[in-house]
């Protein structure tokens, strides 16, 4: 369990939304998920994951090409 009540670590969030640790980190750095950083670790508020819909998997360029 996370050090901060009401917050999840990146690993916990990744498990909750069925994505990898690195993908959740990319969501944070791109602004899709709000998080706070303590030292070298990110913490995501639990309410951020309620209703969070991750973007489709895969390269967006290839998704656009296959949709044509």
mmCIF file as Biopython writes it, N, C-alpha, C and O atoms, coordinates in Angstrom:
data_model
#
loop_
_atom_site.group_PDB
_atom_site.id
_atom_site.type_symbol
_atom_site.label_atom_id
_atom_site.label_alt_id
_atom_site.label_comp_id
_atom_site.label_asym_id
_atom_site.label_entity_id
_atom_site.label_seq_id
_atom_site.pdbx_PDB_ins_code
_atom_site.Cartn_x
_atom_site.Cartn_y
_atom_site.Cartn_z
_atom_site.occupancy
_atom_site.B_iso_or_equiv
_atom_site.auth_seq_id
_atom_site.auth_asym_id
_atom_site.pdbx_PDB_model_num
ATOM 1   N N  . UNK A ? 1  ? 0.847   -1.196 0.000   1.0 0.0 1  A 1 
ATOM 2   C CA . UNK A ? 1  ? 0.000   0.000  0.000   1.0 0.0 1  A 1 
ATOM 3   C C  . UNK A ? 1  ? 0.876   1.237  0.000   1.0 0.0 1  A 1 
ATOM 4   O O  . UNK A ? 1  ? 1.994   1.224  0.516   1.0 0.0 1  A 1 
ATOM 5   N N  . UNK A ? 2  ? 0.373   2.270  -0.566  1.0 0.0 2  A 1 
ATOM 6   C CA . UNK A ? 2  ? 1.098   3.521  -0.708  1.0 0.0 2  A 1 
ATOM 7   C C  . UNK A ? 2  ? 1.414   4.163  0.639   1.0 0.0 2  A 1 
ATOM 8   O O  . UNK A ? 2  ? 0.738   3.911  1.636   1.0 0.0 2  A 1 
ATOM 9   N N  . UNK A ? 3  ? 2.449   4.995  0.649   1.0 0.0 3  A 1 
ATOM 10  C CA . UNK A ? 3  ? 2.859   5.725  1.836   1.0 0.0 3  A 1 
ATOM 11  C C  . UNK A ? 3  ? 1.836   6.798  2.203   1.0 0.0 3  A 1 
ATOM 12  O O  . UNK A ? 3  ? 1.657   7.117  3.378   1.0 0.0 3  A 1 
ATOM 13  N N  . UNK A ? 4  ? 1.163   7.355  1.185   1.0 0.0 4  A 1 
ATOM 14  C CA . UNK A ? 4  ? 0.200   8.430  1.395   1.0 0.0 4  A 1 
ATOM 15  C C  . UNK A ? 4  ? -1.222  7.896  1.230   1.0 0.0 4  A 1 
ATOM 16  O O  . UNK A ? 4  ? -1.570  7.376  0.170   1.0 0.0 4  A 1 
ATOM 17  N N  . UNK A ? 5  ? -2.043  8.022  2.272   1.0 0.0 5  A 1 
ATOM 18  C CA . UNK A ? 5  ? -3.439  7.574  2.132   1.0 0.0 5  A 1 
ATOM 19  C C  . UNK A ? 5  ? -4.145  8.341  1.001   1.0 0.0 5  A 1 
ATOM 20  O O  . UNK A ? 5  ? -3.991  9.554  0.864   1.0 0.0 5  A 1 
ATOM 21  N N  . UNK A ? 6  ? -4.918  7.604  0.201   1.0 0.0 6  A 1 
ATOM 22  C CA . UNK A ? 6  ? -5.636  8.222  -0.899  1.0 0.0 6  A 1 
ATOM 23  C C  . UNK A ? 6  ? -4.829  8.337  -2.177  1.0 0.0 6  A 1 
ATOM 24  O O  . UNK A ? 6  ? -5.335  8.825  -3.187  1.0 0.0 6  A 1 
ATOM 25  N N  . UNK A ? 7  ? -3.582  7.893  -2.147  1.0 0.0 7  A 1 
ATOM 26  C CA . UNK A ? 7  ? -2.709  7.963  -3.312  1.0 0.0 7  A 1 
ATOM 27  C C  . UNK A ? 7  ? -2.177  6.576  -3.638  1.0 0.0 7  A 1 
ATOM 28  O O  . UNK A ? 7  ? -1.999  5.738  -2.753  1.0 0.0 7  A 1 
ATOM 29  N N  . UNK A ? 8  ? -1.928  6.350  -4.913  1.0 0.0 8  A 1 
ATOM 30  C CA . UNK A ? 8  ? -1.356  5.087  -5.374  1.0 0.0 8  A 1 
ATOM 31  C C  . UNK A ? 8  ? 0.022   5.332  -5.963  1.0 0.0 8  A 1 
ATOM 32  O O  . UNK A ? 8  ? 0.293   6.395  -6.523  1.0 0.0 8  A 1 
ATOM 33  N N  . UNK A ? 9  ? 0.889   4.338  -5.830  1.0 0.0 9  A 1 
ATOM 34  C CA . UNK A ? 9  ? 2.177   4.410  -6.506  1.0 0.0 9  A 1 
ATOM 35  C C  . UNK A ? 9  ? 1.944   4.131  -7.989  1.0 0.0 9  A 1 
ATOM 36  O O  . UNK A ? 9  ? 0.858   3.708  -8.384  1.0 0.0 9  A 1 
ATOM 37  N N  . UNK A ? 10 ? 2.947   4.365  -8.786  1.0 0.0 10 A 1 
ATOM 38  C CA . UNK A ? 10 ? 2.836   4.095  -10.222 1.0 0.0 10 A 1 
ATOM 39  C C  . UNK A ? 10 ? 2.555   2.611  -10.455 1.0 0.0 10 A 1 
ATOM 40  O O  . UNK A ? 10 ? 1.735   2.262  -11.304 1.0 0.0 10 A 1 
ATOM 41  N N  . UNK A ? 11 ? 3.223   1.746  -9.713  1.0 0.0 11 A 1 
ATOM 42  C CA . UNK A ? 11 ? 2.989   0.306  -9.876  1.0 0.0 11 A 1 
ATOM 43  C C  . UNK A ? 11 ? 1.561   -0.068 -9.524  1.0 0.0 11 A 1 
ATOM 44  O O  . UNK A ? 11 ? 0.940   -0.862 -10.231 1.0 0.0 11 A 1 
ATOM 45  N N  . UNK A ? 12 ? 1.029   0.491  -8.440  1.0 0.0 12 A 1 
ATOM 46  C CA . UNK A ? 12 ? -0.348  0.196  -8.045  1.0 0.0 12 A 1 
ATOM 47  C C  . UNK A ? 12 ? -1.340  0.717  -9.089  1.0 0.0 12 A 1 
ATOM 48  O O  . UNK A ? 12 ? -2.313  0.041  -9.421  1.0 0.0 12 A 1 
ATOM 49  N N  . UNK A ? 13 ? -1.085  1.908  -9.594  1.0 0.0 13 A 1 
ATOM 50  C CA . UNK A ? 13 ? -1.958  2.477  -10.624 1.0 0.0 13 A 1 
ATOM 51  C C  . UNK A ? 13 ? -1.891  1.649  -11.905 1.0 0.0 13 A 1 
ATOM 52  O O  . UNK A ? 13 ? -2.913  1.411  -12.548 1.0 0.0 13 A 1 
ATOM 53  N N  . UNK A ? 14 ? -0.692  1.214  -12.271 1.0 0.0 14 A 1 
ATOM 54  C CA . UNK A ? 14 ? -0.527  0.397  -13.481 1.0 0.0 14 A 1 
ATOM 55  C C  . UNK A ? 14 ? -1.330  -0.889 -13.371 1.0 0.0 14 A 1 
ATOM 56  O O  . UNK A ? 14 ? -1.971  -1.311 -14.334 1.0 0.0 14 A 1 
ATOM 57  N N  . UNK A ? 15 ? -1.297  -1.505 -12.214 1.0 0.0 15 A 1 
ATOM 58  C CA . UNK A ? 15 ? -2.065  -2.732 -12.007 1.0 0.0 15 A 1 
ATOM 59  C C  . UNK A ? 15 ? -3.564  -2.442 -12.075 1.0 0.0 15 A 1 
ATOM 60  O O  . UNK A ? 15 ? -4.326  -3.231 -12.634 1.0 0.0 15 A 1 
ATOM 61  N N  . UNK A ? 16 ? -3.982  -1.321 -11.510 1.0 0.0 16 A 1 
ATOM 62  C CA . UNK A ? 16 ? -5.402  -0.973 -11.467 1.0 0.0 16 A 1 
ATOM 63  C C  . UNK A ? 16 ? -5.977  -0.717 -12.858 1.0 0.0 16 A 1 
ATOM 64  O O  . UNK A ? 16 ? -7.145  -1.024 -13.098 1.0 0.0 16 A 1 
ATOM 65  N N  . UNK A ? 17 ? -5.187  -0.161 -13.783 1.0 0.0 17 A 1 
ATOM 66  C CA . UNK A ? 17 ? -5.701  0.144  -15.124 1.0 0.0 17 A 1 
ATOM 67  C C  . UNK A ? 17 ? -5.148  -0.799 -16.192 1.0 0.0 17 A 1 
ATOM 68  O O  . UNK A ? 17 ? -5.335  -0.572 -17.387 1.0 0.0 17 A 1 
ATOM 69  N N  . UNK A ? 18 ? -4.474  -1.848 -15.757 1.0 0.0 18 A 1 
ATOM 70  C CA . UNK A ? 18 ? -3.948  -2.875 -16.665 1.0 0.0 18 A 1 
ATOM 71  C C  . UNK A ? 18 ? -3.004  -2.300 -17.717 1.0 0.0 18 A 1 
ATOM 72  O O  . UNK A ? 18 ? -3.137  -2.573 -18.910 1.0 0.0 18 A 1 
ATOM 73  N N  . UNK A ? 19 ? -2.056  -1.504 -17.250 1.0 0.0 19 A 1 
ATOM 74  C CA . UNK A ? 19 ? -1.009  -0.939 -18.098 1.0 0.0 19 A 1 
ATOM 75  C C  . UNK A ? 19 ? 0.335   -1.150 -17.405 1.0 0.0 19 A 1 
ATOM 76  O O  . UNK A ? 19 ? 0.380   -1.547 -16.241 1.0 0.0 19 A 1 
ATOM 77  N N  . UNK A ? 20 ? 1.415   -0.887 -18.111 1.0 0.0 20 A 1 
ATOM 78  C CA . UNK A ? 20 ? 2.748   -1.060 -17.539 1.0 0.0 20 A 1 
ATOM 79  C C  . UNK A ? 20 ? 3.142   0.164  -16.713 1.0 0.0 20 A 1 
ATOM 80  O O  . UNK A ? 20 ? 2.544   1.234  -16.826 1.0 0.0 20 A 1 
ATOM 81  N N  . UNK A ? 21 ? 4.150   -0.022 -15.894 1.0 0.0 21 A 1 
ATOM 82  C CA . UNK A ? 21 ? 4.709   1.067  -15.086 1.0 0.0 21 A 1 
ATOM 83  C C  . UNK A ? 21 ? 5.143   2.214  -15.983 1.0 0.0 21 A 1 
ATOM 84  O O  . UNK A ? 21 ? 4.837   3.374  -15.706 1.0 0.0 21 A 1 
ATOM 85  N N  . UNK A ? 22 ? 5.860   1.894  -17.065 1.0 0.0 22 A 1 
ATOM 86  C CA . UNK A ? 22 ? 6.361   2.943  -17.949 1.0 0.0 22 A 1 
ATOM 87  C C  . UNK A ? 22 ? 5.222   3.669  -18.668 1.0 0.0 22 A 1 
ATOM 88  O O  . UNK A ? 22 ? 5.323   4.869  -18.923 1.0 0.0 22 A 1 
ATOM 89  N N  . UNK A ? 23 ? 4.149   2.964  -18.994 1.0 0.0 23 A 1 
ATOM 90  C CA . UNK A ? 23 ? 3.021   3.613  -19.659 1.0 0.0 23 A 1 
ATOM 91  C C  . UNK A ? 23 ? 2.341   4.593  -18.709 1.0 0.0 23 A 1 
ATOM 92  O O  . UNK A ? 23 ? 1.983   5.696  -19.121 1.0 0.0 23 A 1 
ATOM 93  N N  . UNK A ? 24 ? 2.158   4.214  -17.455 1.0 0.0 24 A 1 
ATOM 94  C CA . UNK A ? 24 ? 1.545   5.122  -16.477 1.0 0.0 24 A 1 
ATOM 95  C C  . UNK A ? 24 ? 2.435   6.349  -16.287 1.0 0.0 24 A 1 
ATOM 96  O O  . UNK A ? 24 ? 1.933   7.467  -16.168 1.0 0.0 24 A 1 
ATOM 97  N N  . UNK A ? 25 ? 3.741   6.147  -16.256 1.0 0.0 25 A 1 
ATOM 98  C CA . UNK A ? 25 ? 4.662   7.284  -16.148 1.0 0.0 25 A 1 
ATOM 99  C C  . UNK A ? 25 ? 4.504   8.216  -17.349 1.0 0.0 25 A 1 
ATOM 100 O O  . UNK A ? 25 ? 4.543   9.436  -17.192 1.0 0.0 25 A 1 
ATOM 101 N N  . UNK A ? 26 ? 4.329   7.658  -18.538 1.0 0.0 26 A 1 
ATOM 102 C CA . UNK A ? 26 ? 4.101   8.497  -19.732 1.0 0.0 26 A 1 
ATOM 103 C C  . UNK A ? 26 ? 2.778   9.248  -19.623 1.0 0.0 26 A 1 
ATOM 104 O O  . UNK A ? 26 ? 2.698   10.405 -20.035 1.0 0.0 26 A 1 
ATOM 105 N N  . UNK A ? 27 ? 1.737   8.615  -19.076 1.0 0.0 27 A 1 
ATOM 106 C CA . UNK A ? 27 ? 0.460   9.309  -18.868 1.0 0.0 27 A 1 
ATOM 107 C C  . UNK A ? 27 ? 0.648   10.502 -17.938 1.0 0.0 27 A 1 
ATOM 108 O O  . UNK A ? 27 ? 0.043   11.554 -18.146 1.0 0.0 27 A 1 
ATOM 109 N N  . UNK A ? 28 ? 1.476   10.344 -16.922 1.0 0.0 28 A 1 
ATOM 110 C CA . UNK A ? 28 ? 1.729   11.431 -15.970 1.0 0.0 28 A 1 
ATOM 111 C C  . UNK A ? 28 ? 2.486   12.562 -16.657 1.0 0.0 28 A 1 
ATOM 112 O O  . UNK A ? 28 ? 2.084   13.723 -16.574 1.0 0.0 28 A 1 
ATOM 113 N N  . UNK A ? 29 ? 3.576   12.225 -17.332 1.0 0.0 29 A 1 
ATOM 114 C CA . UNK A ? 29 ? 4.409   13.272 -17.940 1.0 0.0 29 A 1 
ATOM 115 C C  . UNK A ? 29 ? 3.712   13.965 -19.109 1.0 0.0 29 A 1 
ATOM 116 O O  . UNK A ? 29 ? 4.035   15.108 -19.433 1.0 0.0 29 A 1 
ATOM 117 N N  . UNK A ? 30 ? 2.755   13.279 -19.747 1.0 0.0 30 A 1 
ATOM 118 C CA . UNK A ? 30 ? 2.024   13.910 -20.844 1.0 0.0 30 A 1 
ATOM 119 C C  . UNK A ? 30 ? 0.789   14.672 -20.349 1.0 0.0 30 A 1 
ATOM 120 O O  . UNK A ? 30 ? 0.130   15.357 -21.130 1.0 0.0 30 A 1 
ATOM 121 N N  . UNK A ? 31 ? 0.480   14.553 -19.067 1.0 0.0 31 A 1 
ATOM 122 C CA . UNK A ? 31 ? -0.641  15.294 -18.505 1.0 0.0 31 A 1 
ATOM 123 C C  . UNK A ? 31 ? -1.968  14.555 -18.493 1.0 0.0 31 A 1 
ATOM 124 O O  . UNK A ? 31 ? -2.980  15.129 -18.090 1.0 0.0 31 A 1 
ATOM 125 N N  . UNK A ? 32 ? -1.996  13.293 -18.922 1.0 0.0 32 A 1 
ATOM 126 C CA . UNK A ? 32 ? -3.245  12.534 -18.898 1.0 0.0 32 A 1 
ATOM 127 C C  . UNK A ? 32 ? -3.653  12.142 -17.485 1.0 0.0 32 A 1 
ATOM 128 O O  . UNK A ? 32 ? -4.842  12.014 -17.188 1.0 0.0 32 A 1 
ATOM 129 N N  . UNK A ? 33 ? -2.673  11.953 -16.619 1.0 0.0 33 A 1 
ATOM 130 C CA . UNK A ? 33 ? -2.920  11.658 -15.210 1.0 0.0 33 A 1 
ATOM 131 C C  . UNK A ? 33 ? -2.225  12.708 -14.353 1.0 0.0 33 A 1 
ATOM 132 O O  . UNK A ? 33 ? -1.073  13.063 -14.604 1.0 0.0 33 A 1 
ATOM 133 N N  . UNK A ? 34 ? -2.929  13.200 -13.344 1.0 0.0 34 A 1 
ATOM 134 C CA . UNK A ? 34 ? -2.344  14.140 -12.396 1.0 0.0 34 A 1 
ATOM 135 C C  . UNK A ? 34 ? -1.649  13.327 -11.311 1.0 0.0 34 A 1 
ATOM 136 O O  . UNK A ? 34 ? -2.165  12.297 -10.877 1.0 0.0 34 A 1 
ATOM 137 N N  . UNK A ? 35 ? -0.493  13.782 -10.877 1.0 0.0 35 A 1 
ATOM 138 C CA . UNK A ? 35 ? 0.262   13.087 -9.839  1.0 0.0 35 A 1 
ATOM 139 C C  . UNK A ? 35 ? 1.177   14.074 -9.124  1.0 0.0 35 A 1 
ATOM 140 O O  . UNK A ? 35 ? 1.459   15.164 -9.623  1.0 0.0 35 A 1 
ATOM 141 N N  . UNK A ? 36 ? 1.629   13.666 -7.949  1.0 0.0 36 A 1 
ATOM 142 C CA . UNK A ? 36 ? 2.617   14.459 -7.230  1.0 0.0 36 A 1 
ATOM 143 C C  . UNK A ? 36 ? 3.896   13.636 -7.153  1.0 0.0 36 A 1 
ATOM 144 O O  . UNK A ? 36 ? 3.858   12.406 -7.173  1.0 0.0 36 A 1 
ATOM 145 N N  . UNK A ? 37 ? 5.001   14.311 -7.066  1.0 0.0 37 A 1 
ATOM 146 C CA . UNK A ? 37 ? 6.278   13.617 -7.003  1.0 0.0 37 A 1 
ATOM 147 C C  . UNK A ? 37 ? 6.930   13.895 -5.655  1.0 0.0 37 A 1 
ATOM 148 O O  . UNK A ? 37 ? 7.093   15.049 -5.260  1.0 0.0 37 A 1 
ATOM 149 N N  . UNK A ? 38 ? 7.296   12.845 -4.965  1.0 0.0 38 A 1 
ATOM 150 C CA . UNK A ? 38 ? 8.021   12.919 -3.708  1.0 0.0 38 A 1 
ATOM 151 C C  . UNK A ? 38 ? 9.336   12.190 -3.908  1.0 0.0 38 A 1 
ATOM 152 O O  . UNK A ? 38 ? 9.359   10.973 -4.092  1.0 0.0 38 A 1 
ATOM 153 N N  . UNK A ? 39 ? 10.427  12.936 -3.871  1.0 0.0 39 A 1 
ATOM 154 C CA . UNK A ? 39 ? 11.726  12.333 -4.152  1.0 0.0 39 A 1 
ATOM 155 C C  . UNK A ? 39 ? 11.750  11.898 -5.605  1.0 0.0 39 A 1 
ATOM 156 O O  . UNK A ? 39 ? 11.586  12.716 -6.511  1.0 0.0 39 A 1 
ATOM 157 N N  . UNK A ? 40 ? 11.955  10.613 -5.823  1.0 0.0 40 A 1 
ATOM 158 C CA . UNK A ? 40 ? 11.972  10.106 -7.207  1.0 0.0 40 A 1 
ATOM 159 C C  . UNK A ? 40 ? 10.759  9.231  -7.508  1.0 0.0 40 A 1 
ATOM 160 O O  . UNK A ? 40 ? 10.766  8.474  -8.478  1.0 0.0 40 A 1 
ATOM 161 N N  . UNK A ? 41 ? 9.718   9.330  -6.683  1.0 0.0 41 A 1 
ATOM 162 C CA . UNK A ? 41 ? 8.540   8.484  -6.873  1.0 0.0 41 A 1 
ATOM 163 C C  . UNK A ? 41 ? 7.282   9.330  -7.087  1.0 0.0 41 A 1 
ATOM 164 O O  . UNK A ? 41 ? 7.068   10.333 -6.406  1.0 0.0 41 A 1 
ATOM 165 N N  . UNK A ? 42 ? 6.449   8.901  -8.055  1.0 0.0 42 A 1 
ATOM 166 C CA . UNK A ? 42 ? 5.187   9.557  -8.333  1.0 0.0 42 A 1 
ATOM 167 C C  . UNK A ? 42 ? 4.079   8.919  -7.509  1.0 0.0 42 A 1 
ATOM 168 O O  . UNK A ? 42 ? 4.096   7.717  -7.246  1.0 0.0 42 A 1 
ATOM 169 N N  . UNK A ? 43 ? 3.104   9.750  -7.099  1.0 0.0 43 A 1 
ATOM 170 C CA . UNK A ? 43 ? 1.916   9.274  -6.401  1.0 0.0 43 A 1 
ATOM 171 C C  . UNK A ? 43 ? 0.690   9.846  -7.100  1.0 0.0 43 A 1 
ATOM 172 O O  . UNK A ? 43 ? 0.583   11.055 -7.303  1.0 0.0 43 A 1 
ATOM 173 N N  . UNK A ? 44 ? -0.238  8.956  -7.465  1.0 0.0 44 A 1 
ATOM 174 C CA . UNK A ? 44 ? -1.426  9.326  -8.213  1.0 0.0 44 A 1 
ATOM 175 C C  . UNK A ? 44 ? -2.622  9.301  -7.265  1.0 0.0 44 A 1 
ATOM 176 O O  . UNK A ? 44 ? -2.837  8.300  -6.582  1.0 0.0 44 A 1 
ATOM 177 N N  . UNK A ? 45 ? -3.407  10.383 -7.209  1.0 0.0 45 A 1 
ATOM 178 C CA . UNK A ? 45 ? -4.621  10.354 -6.382  1.0 0.0 45 A 1 
ATOM 179 C C  . UNK A ? 45 ? -5.569  9.256  -6.876  1.0 0.0 45 A 1 
ATOM 180 O O  . UNK A ? 45 ? -5.779  9.101  -8.079  1.0 0.0 45 A 1 
ATOM 181 N N  . UNK A ? 46 ? -6.133  8.504  -5.938  1.0 0.0 46 A 1 
ATOM 182 C CA . UNK A ? 46 ? -7.025  7.406  -6.310  1.0 0.0 46 A 1 
ATOM 183 C C  . UNK A ? 46 ? -8.176  7.870  -7.188  1.0 0.0 46 A 1 
ATOM 184 O O  . UNK A ? 46 ? -8.584  7.156  -8.103  1.0 0.0 46 A 1 
ATOM 185 N N  . UNK A ? 47 ? -8.711  9.077  -6.914  1.0 0.0 47 A 1 
ATOM 186 C CA . UNK A ? 47 ? -9.856  9.553  -7.698  1.0 0.0 47 A 1 
ATOM 187 C C  . UNK A ? 47 ? -9.499  9.798  -9.159  1.0 0.0 47 A 1 
ATOM 188 O O  . UNK A ? 47 ? -10.389 9.842  -10.009 1.0 0.0 47 A 1 
ATOM 189 N N  . UNK A ? 48 ? -8.198  9.959  -9.470  1.0 0.0 48 A 1 
ATOM 190 C CA . UNK A ? 48 ? -7.776  10.133 -10.862 1.0 0.0 48 A 1 
ATOM 191 C C  . UNK A ? 48 ? -8.054  8.879  -11.695 1.0 0.0 48 A 1 
ATOM 192 O O  . UNK A ? 48 ? -8.273  8.961  -12.903 1.0 0.0 48 A 1 
ATOM 193 N N  . UNK A ? 49 ? -8.042  7.726  -11.037 1.0 0.0 49 A 1 
ATOM 194 C CA . UNK A ? 49 ? -8.229  6.478  -11.774 1.0 0.0 49 A 1 
ATOM 195 C C  . UNK A ? 49 ? -9.689  6.091  -11.919 1.0 0.0 49 A 1 
ATOM 196 O O  . UNK A ? 49 ? -10.028 5.246  -12.748 1.0 0.0 49 A 1 
ATOM 197 N N  . UNK A ? 50 ? -10.562 6.704  -11.118 1.0 0.0 50 A 1 
ATOM 198 C CA . UNK A ? 50 ? -11.991 6.400  -11.239 1.0 0.0 50 A 1 
ATOM 199 C C  . UNK A ? 50 ? -12.487 6.999  -12.543 1.0 0.0 50 A 1 
ATOM 200 O O  . UNK A ? 50 ? -12.481 8.218  -12.717 1.0 0.0 50 A 1 
ATOM 201 N N  . UNK A ? 51 ? -12.907 6.154  -13.441 1.0 0.0 51 A 1 
ATOM 202 C CA . UNK A ? 51 ? -13.398 6.611  -14.724 1.0 0.0 51 A 1 
ATOM 203 C C  . UNK A ? 51 ? -12.310 6.945  -15.732 1.0 0.0 51 A 1 
ATOM 204 O O  . UNK A ? 51 ? -12.613 7.396  -16.837 1.0 0.0 51 A 1 
ATOM 205 N N  . UNK A ? 52 ? -11.033 6.731  -15.369 1.0 0.0 52 A 1 
ATOM 206 C CA . UNK A ? 52 ? -9.952  7.007  -16.311 1.0 0.0 52 A 1 
ATOM 207 C C  . UNK A ? 52 ? -10.012 6.007  -17.450 1.0 0.0 52 A 1 
ATOM 208 O O  . UNK A ? 52 ? -10.036 4.797  -17.225 1.0 0.0 52 A 1 
ATOM 209 N N  . UNK A ? 53 ? -10.035 6.508  -18.653 1.0 0.0 53 A 1 
ATOM 210 C CA . UNK A ? 53 ? -10.063 5.662  -19.851 1.0 0.0 53 A 1 
ATOM 211 C C  . UNK A ? 53 ? -8.735  5.827  -20.575 1.0 0.0 53 A 1 
ATOM 212 O O  . UNK A ? 53 ? -8.513  6.839  -21.241 1.0 0.0 53 A 1 
ATOM 213 N N  . UNK A ? 54 ? -7.848  4.841  -20.451 1.0 0.0 54 A 1 
ATOM 214 C CA . UNK A ? 54 ? -6.553  4.957  -21.146 1.0 0.0 54 A 1 
ATOM 215 C C  . UNK A ? 54 ? -6.744  5.024  -22.652 1.0 0.0 54 A 1 
ATOM 216 O O  . UNK A ? 54 ? -7.676  4.426  -23.190 1.0 0.0 54 A 1 
ATOM 217 N N  . UNK A ? 55 ? -5.868  5.743  -23.333 1.0 0.0 55 A 1 
ATOM 218 C CA . UNK A ? 55 ? -5.934  5.761  -24.800 1.0 0.0 55 A 1 
ATOM 219 C C  . UNK A ? 55 ? -5.741  4.348  -25.347 1.0 0.0 55 A 1 
ATOM 220 O O  . UNK A ? 55 ? -5.178  3.496  -24.659 1.0 0.0 55 A 1 
ATOM 221 N N  . UNK A ? 56 ? -6.194  4.090  -26.561 1.0 0.0 56 A 1 
ATOM 222 C CA . UNK A ? 56 ? -6.002  2.762  -27.155 1.0 0.0 56 A 1 
ATOM 223 C C  . UNK A ? 56 ? -4.515  2.403  -27.216 1.0 0.0 56 A 1 
ATOM 224 O O  . UNK A ? 56 ? -3.655  3.272  -27.355 1.0 0.0 56 A 1 
ATOM 225 N N  . UNK A ? 57 ? -4.241  1.122  -27.112 1.0 0.0 57 A 1 
ATOM 226 C CA . UNK A ? 57 ? -2.860  0.653  -27.196 1.0 0.0 57 A 1 
ATOM 227 C C  . UNK A ? 57 ? -2.345  0.780  -28.619 1.0 0.0 57 A 1 
ATOM 228 O O  . UNK A ? 57 ? -3.114  0.784  -29.580 1.0 0.0 57 A 1 
ATOM 229 N N  . UNK A ? 58 ? -1.037  0.883  -28.734 1.0 0.0 58 A 1 
ATOM 230 C CA . UNK A ? 58 ? -0.404  0.884  -30.043 1.0 0.0 58 A 1 
ATOM 231 C C  . UNK A ? 58 ? -0.042  2.269  -30.530 1.0 0.0 58 A 1 
ATOM 232 O O  . UNK A ? 58 ? -0.410  3.280  -29.933 1.0 0.0 58 A 1 
ATOM 233 N N  . UNK A ? 59 ? 0.676   2.286  -31.609 1.0 0.0 59 A 1 
ATOM 234 C CA . UNK A ? 59 ? 1.156   3.522  -32.207 1.0 0.0 59 A 1 
ATOM 235 C C  . UNK A ? 59 ? 0.002   4.253  -32.898 1.0 0.0 59 A 1 
ATOM 236 O O  . UNK A ? 59 ? -0.665  3.673  -33.755 1.0 0.0 59 A 1 
ATOM 237 N N  . UNK A ? 60 ? -0.246  5.521  -32.538 1.0 0.0 60 A 1 
ATOM 238 C CA . UNK A ? 60 ? -1.359  6.253  -33.151 1.0 0.0 60 A 1 
ATOM 239 C C  . UNK A ? 60 ? -1.239  6.375  -34.677 1.0 0.0 60 A 1 
ATOM 240 O O  . UNK A ? 60 ? -2.254  6.405  -35.373 1.0 0.0 60 A 1 
ATOM 241 N N  . UNK A ? 61 ? -0.029  6.444  -35.191 1.0 0.0 61 A 1 
ATOM 242 C CA . UNK A ? 61 ? 0.161   6.552  -36.637 1.0 0.0 61 A 1 
ATOM 243 C C  . UNK A ? 61 ? -0.378  5.304  -37.330 1.0 0.0 61 A 1 
ATOM 244 O O  . UNK A ? 61 ? -1.045  5.404  -38.360 1.0 0.0 61 A 1 
ATOM 245 N N  . UNK A ? 62 ? -0.093  4.135  -36.772 1.0 0.0 62 A 1 
ATOM 246 C CA . UNK A ? 62 ? -0.559  2.894  -37.374 1.0 0.0 62 A 1 
ATOM 247 C C  . UNK A ? 62 ? -2.077  2.753  -37.223 1.0 0.0 62 A 1 
ATOM 248 O O  . UNK A ? 62 ? -2.736  2.217  -38.114 1.0 0.0 62 A 1 
ATOM 249 N N  . UNK A ? 63 ? -2.638  3.230  -36.099 1.0 0.0 63 A 1 
ATOM 250 C CA . UNK A ? 63 ? -4.086  3.178  -35.933 1.0 0.0 63 A 1 
ATOM 251 C C  . UNK A ? 63 ? -4.776  4.043  -36.975 1.0 0.0 63 A 1 
ATOM 252 O O  . UNK A ? 63 ? -5.803  3.650  -37.528 1.0 0.0 63 A 1 
ATOM 253 N N  . UNK A ? 64 ? -4.216  5.226  -37.248 1.0 0.0 64 A 1 
ATOM 254 C CA . UNK A ? 64 ? -4.797  6.115  -38.262 1.0 0.0 64 A 1 
ATOM 255 C C  . UNK A ? 64 ? -4.727  5.484  -39.648 1.0 0.0 64 A 1 
ATOM 256 O O  . UNK A ? 64 ? -5.684  5.575  -40.417 1.0 0.0 64 A 1 
ATOM 257 N N  . UNK A ? 65 ? -3.598  4.842  -39.977 1.0 0.0 65 A 1 
ATOM 258 C CA . UNK A ? 65 ? -3.432  4.229  -41.300 1.0 0.0 65 A 1 
ATOM 259 C C  . UNK A ? 65 ? -4.408  3.070  -41.485 1.0 0.0 65 A 1 
ATOM 260 O O  . UNK A ? 65 ? -4.967  2.902  -42.569 1.0 0.0 65 A 1 
ATOM 261 N N  . UNK A ? 66 ? -4.619  2.269  -40.442 1.0 0.0 66 A 1 
ATOM 262 C CA . UNK A ? 66 ? -5.497  1.109  -40.570 1.0 0.0 66 A 1 
ATOM 263 C C  . UNK A ? 66 ? -6.958  1.521  -40.598 1.0 0.0 66 A 1 
ATOM 264 O O  . UNK A ? 66 ? -7.802  0.753  -41.060 1.0 0.0 66 A 1 
ATOM 265 N N  . UNK A ? 67 ? -7.279  2.728  -40.109 1.0 0.0 67 A 1 
ATOM 266 C CA . UNK A ? 67 ? -8.671  3.201  -40.129 1.0 0.0 67 A 1 
ATOM 267 C C  . UNK A ? 67 ? -9.084  3.707  -41.499 1.0 0.0 67 A 1 
ATOM 268 O O  . UNK A ? 67 ? -10.276 3.852  -41.773 1.0 0.0 67 A 1 
ATOM 269 N N  . UNK A ? 68 ? -8.112  3.977  -42.367 1.0 0.0 68 A 1 
ATOM 270 C CA . UNK A ? 68 ? -8.411  4.520  -43.703 1.0 0.0 68 A 1 
ATOM 271 C C  . UNK A ? 68 ? -8.884  3.445  -44.653 1.0 0.0 68 A 1 
ATOM 272 O O  . UNK A ? 68 ? -9.177  3.732  -45.814 1.0 0.0 68 A 1 
#
